[in-house]
Amino acid sequence: MSDNFSTERFQKEFRYYSLKWSLPLFSLFVFALILGTQSAVSSRIIAISDTLSVNFVSISVNTIGLFAIGVNVAGLFAIGVNVAGLFAIGVNVIGFFAIGANALGFFAVGYRACGIYVLSYEKKSVGISVFSPARQDAGAVGLFTRVFPKLKQRFS
C-alpha cells in the first residue's frame, strides 16, 4: 500500500478532520471551564465547580463523572487536558477510544498516538496496526478509511 501513498495528501486530510472535530470540542471545553470558574452549581445530576467536581455530569478543574469536562478529568465520556476514560478526547488522553494530541488507547487517534489501532500524523507513533505517514497497515487503513471517508483521498 505504501507505493501509492501520498504523505502530503494524508496530512491535509488529517488536518481537515482535526480542525473539524477539535474546534467545536475546544469551544465546549473553554465554555465549560469559564462556567466552572464563574459559579458553583450542584444538583443530583450536574455539578459545576471551580476546584473539584464529582457527579454524573461534572465540569471543573479536577473532575470525575459519567460525562466530565475539565483539566484533570476521569470519566466514561471525558473531555479535557489530562484525560482518562472509555471515550477520552483532549490533549493528554488515555482510554479505549482515545482522541487527542498525545493519545494512548485501543483505538488511538492523534498527532502522537500509541495503541492497537492507530491513526496518527506523527511518524513516531506506535501500534500493532498503524495508519500514518511512515506506516500504512492494511487493518488500520481499512478501519480508518471507513470511519473517516475523506482519508480515502490519501492515495494518489
Salt bridges, closest charged atoms under 4 A:
ASP137 OD2 - ARG135 NH2 2.73
